Amino acid sequence: MSIGCGHCEPCLNGSYNLCVTKQEVGLCRGKDGAFAQYLTMPARHCYRLPEGVSLEAGALVEPAATVVKAIRKAGLEPGALALITGDGPIGLLAAQAALASGAGWVVLAGTEPTKLEIGKQLGVHRTVDVTRENLHEIVMDETRGRGVDLALEGSGNGQALNACLDGARQGGRSRSSGSTRSPSRSSTWAWRLRGTSL
Ligand SMILES: [Zn+2]
């Protein structure tokens, strides 16, 4: 959850997540995480949950909104092939958002068999346990060497970001909703040659 200054250009345009001096709860600039029973927030960033929405469901509104926005901005077309890396909340929500947006084939990659199984129950077409399977080979085999239309990184792992950049087709799109500080080894030259949109 981002807290914008309320005065800069992104904030005034409603994109307070892009505020150059933003705080993020649990992430940056001194705003501790939300495992405390009570947390102070600016009133402009507070929303009343509608009647009938549980606190548990309400806790998923922000991460769900994040992945829905990422998929909308990527322009996912009906029938598109999608790769989602990360089997945590972001990855599982992104897989659901991709399916709900009409993706024709969704592969979910992660490291936790129980979470990957949840992905299957949610309707993903293929899961890949990257601790024992080669994600890039599987993506290329399943797409007959073409690559996916959209690759969305949701784990925060640098290698997963590489897999997304390498797994997108010529002219495909790759987006990151994960937060990683580890460097990507994929070269900008390779992205340029493939026309990857980031
Ligand atoms: Zn601002």
Boltz pocket constraint, residues with backbone or C-beta under 6 A from the ligand:
constraints:
  - pocket:
      binder: B
      contacts: [[A, 4], [A, 5], [A, 6], [A, 7], [A, 8], [A, 9], [A, 10], [A, 11], [A, 16], [A, 19], [A, 20], [A, 21], [A, 22]]
      max_distance: 6.0
